[in-house]
Amino acid sequence: MNMRTATFLGLLPMANAFATLPSRSATIRPSASLSAKQGDSIEFAKYEGLGNDFILIDDRDKASPSLTPDQSERLCNRNFCVGGDGVIFALKAPEEGEYDFTMRIYNSDGSEPEMCGNGIRCLAQFLKDLGEDTESYRINTLAGPIIPVMNADGTITVDMGEPILDGPSVPTTLTPNSEHNSVLEQTHTCNGKEWKISLVSMGNPHAIIFVDDLEKDIDFESDGPALESDTGAFPAKTNVEFVQVMSPSHLKMKVWERGAGPTLACGTGTCALVVAAIRAGKIPRPGKEGVRVTLPGGDLFIEWREENNKIYMTGPATLSFQGTASLK
């Protein structure tokens, strides 16, 4: 068998797909104009950021995604389709504002989040591989402008903007108990357990819970989805991060993502938990070296700059393979 080719058969009722695995230095070929009609073929590229994997679609000539949420959900099916945590669309910039491109993403359950930290690193690498080779990109997202910068060592640093601390804006119905009208280690009962929850939005909501031991103190497969879907406390549902403090400059986390479930990494969640850890006094605010956050898929480095209140995330994004899928 040729180890550089892979065939995906019977993609739910979606598609058969044939994918050719390029070398890491391969240039992605821009896809043809896409239409989401039965029988059409689409071209895609598969990228991952610390194991958080996405199907990338070249829609640079379009203002909106060429696939529906339902089609994207089926494309993400790991047993019958290409498989992924979401589908990301590289769209043209809006007419208003100084942007280079627009990013839209559908989760593996068809829902649409405001932004995705690992996803935007994958988008930046995708754009570079498409020939849009520049030092940085100004990306329009539903969470506002996001700016990824391509580093010489192959990593990508993303200006994630300022964290949103105001409780009702996260949004949450939990009673604010700290400065900036924020929710910081507020007591809340869910799934028959009492939690101390901190809320931070990075354009999407995050509920951060600090534990002594990630392996012993939580029932991840039960507590994660229960907290995610607790709409009495989190009207828009929420991403859930369980965090263990390893040292003053090292945190370890498990994430249950809203709309995707357990994933190997979550960029916005990593940013949110560092903010929560500093505000709760779990760790000191670090310098430009940032905080090392270990996720199931690897490490991200997060800096929360005091001078401008912005958060900077640094990590990898890697091309896995590219191919075509036939919509059926």
N, C-alpha and C positions, 0 to 999 in steps of 0.2 A: 504494500500500500504506500502511495506517495504521502509522506508525512507532512507535506505542505498543503494538502487539500483536505477538506472535510465536507461531507454532504449531510444536510438536515432534511429529513423526509417527513411528509405529512404534517405540516405545521398547523395544528388544531384545525378549525376549518379554514385557517388563513392561507398557508403557503407551503410549497416545497422551496427549500433554499439551498443554493450551492455557494459555498464560501471558499475563497482561495486565501490562504494564509501568507501574507507578504513578510518580508524581512522587516525588522524594526526601522530601517532607514527608508522603506518604501514610501513613495509619494502617493497620496490618495487621489484617485481620479474623480473629478467632479461628476456628480450623478446627473442623469438626464432629468428633464422636467418631470416631476412626479405627479401622479393623480391617484387618488385612493379608490379606484374602480376595480371591481372583480375582474381578474384575469391579467391585470397589469403587473409588471415587475418593478420592484424598487431596488435601488442600490443602497447599501448601508455599510457602516464601519463600526466595529465593536471595540470599545475602549474600556479601560478600568483604572480606577484610582484607589489603590490599596484594596483591591478586590470588590469595590463598589462598582459594578459594571453596567455599561450603558450602550444602547444602540444609537448611533449617530446618523442623522439624516441631513443631507445637503439640500436645504431649502432656501439658499441665499437669494433666489429670485422671487421669493414669496413673502407675503406679510403675515401669513398664518400657516400652521402645520398642515402638511399634505395628507396626514393620516388622522383618523378619528381616535378618540380615547379608547373605543372598543377594539379597533384594529391594533392599536399600540399595546393594549393589554394582552391580546393574543400573541403578538410578536414577542412579548416578554416571557411567554410560557417556556420553562426550561425543559420540559419533557417532550413537547410537540412542536417547538418553534426555535427561534434563534436563542432566546433566553436573555434576561437582563433585569436589572432593578428598575429600569425606566427607559424611555425613548426620548432623546434630546434632538430638537430641531434647530439647525443654524438658519436663522431667518434674516431677511434684509433689515436694515436699520429703519426706525420710524422716520417720517418726514420731519418731525419736530424734534429738536434736541441734538446734541453733538454725540452721536453714537456711531459705532462701526457696524454692529450687528445686533440682532435680537435673539434671545434664548427663550425657548419654551420647552417644557418637559412634561410628559405624562408618566406617572408612576406605573408600576407593574399591575396595579389594580384599576388603572384607567383614570384615577384622580389626578388633578393638576396641582402641584405645589407651587409656591411663589418663587422658590429658588432652590438650588442644590449646590453645596460647596464643592464636593468631589466632582459633580457633574460639570460645573463651569470650568474646572481644570481640564477635564476631558474635552470640553468644547474648544478651549483655547488650543490644545494640542491638535485637535481635528482641523481647526482653521489653518494652523501652521502647515499641517500635512497637505491641505488643499492648495497651498501656494500663497496663502494670505500671511506671508512671513514678515512679521514686525515685532518690535520689542514688547508691545502691550496692546490690548484690545479694550475698547470701551463698550461694554455689553449692556444692552437694555434688557432688564428682567422685570417680572411682576413685583419683585422686592425693591426695585429701583436700580440705579446704575451700579455695575460691578466691574472692576478693572483687574484682570489677570495680567501678570508680568512674566515673560519668559526669561528664566535665569540661565546663565552660561553653563551651569552644572546639569542642566536638563530638568530641574525642578521648576515648579510654577508657583509664584507668590501672588495671592489674590487679595486686593484691597476689598474687604468684605463690608466696609462701612461701619457705622456706629451701632452698637447694640440698642435695642428698644427695651427699656426696663419698666415702663408704665404698665401696670397690671392689666387694666381694661384693654390696652392696645395690643397685648400679646397675641390673642386675648385670653383672659381667665376671669372667672367669677370669684376666685379666692380673694379674701380680704387683704389688701396691701398692708404690709407691716414694716416697711423700711423706706429709706429715702428714695426720692424720685417716684413716689407712689408705687413702689415695687413690691413684689412678693419674694421674700428671702427666707428659706427654710420654714415655710408656713406649714403648720400641721394640717393634714388632710387624710381622711380614711377612704380607702379604695381596695376592693378585692379582699375585704375582711382584715386589712392591715392598716396600721397608722404610719404615715410617711411624713418626712420633712421635705417639702418641695420648694425649689427655687425656680422662678419663671423668667426666661429671657427670650426675646424674639430677635432673630437675625433676618427679618422679613418673613420668617415662618416660625411657628411656636415651638418652644422647647421646655420640657419639664425635667429639671435636673435633680437627682437624688443621690446623696453621698452615703456610701455604705462602708463598713469596715472590711468586708470580704465579698468580692463579686461572685464567688463560687458558692458561698454558704448563706449569704444574707438575703438572697432573692430567689424567687421561682420565676426565672426569666420568661419562660414560655407562657406563663399564666399572668404574672404581674404586668408584663409589657403591654399586651393587648388590652388588658383591663384598664390601665391608665390611659393608653392612647384614645380609647373610645369613651372615656368618662366625660361626656358632653355637658354634664351638670357643672363640672369645674372648668372644662376646656371646650367652649362652644364650637370651635373649628377643629376639634380633636387636637392631638399634640404628638410631637416626637418625644420619646422618653429616653433619657440618658441616665444610666446607673454608673456611678463614678467611685473609684477607690483611689485615695491619695497614697502614692508610693514614696514620694519625697517632696521637698519644697519646689522642685522644678519638674516633677514627673507625675502625671496622672494616667490612670488606666480606666477604660470605659467599655461598656456594652450598650448598644443602641437598639431600640425598637422604633423603626421609622414609621411615621404616619403614612399609610397607603402602601407600604412596602414590607413591613414586618422586620424581622431580624436581618441586618445587613452587616457586611464586614467593615464598613466605615461610613461616617457621616460628617461632612465638612462643616456645615452650619452648626451641627450639634457640638462638634469639637470646640468651635469658637464660643458657643453659648456656655458650655460647661467651664471653660477657663474664666470667663467673666464671673460666673456664679462662684467659683472656687476662690477667686480673689476677693469678691465682695463679702463672702461668708467668713473670710479669714482663714481659709484652709491652706492657702499658699500665699507668699508675698507676690507683689507685682514684679515680674522679671524685666530684664533689660531687653536689648534687641535680639539676644539669643533665643528668647521666647520660652514657652513651656512645651515640653515634650509630652504628647498625648499618645498613648499606645492604644490602638484599636485592634479588633480581631485580625484586620488585614495588614497592620503595620503602623508606622508612626507618622503623625503630623506635628508640625511645629507652629505654635500660635503666639503672636505678640499682640498685646493690647496696649497701644501707645497712649501714654498719659497726656502728651501735648495736643493731640487732636481727637482723642477718644475713639479712634478707629482700630479695627482688628485686622491683622494681617495673617493669612494662613499660607504655609509653605508645604508642598508635598508633590508627589509624582502624578503623572497621567501617561498611560501607555497604550499604544495600539495593539490589539490582540489579533484581529483578523478583519477582512472585508469580504463582502459577497453580495449576492442578489437574492431576493425573496419574491415569489410569485403570489400575488393576492388571489385568494380563491373564496 
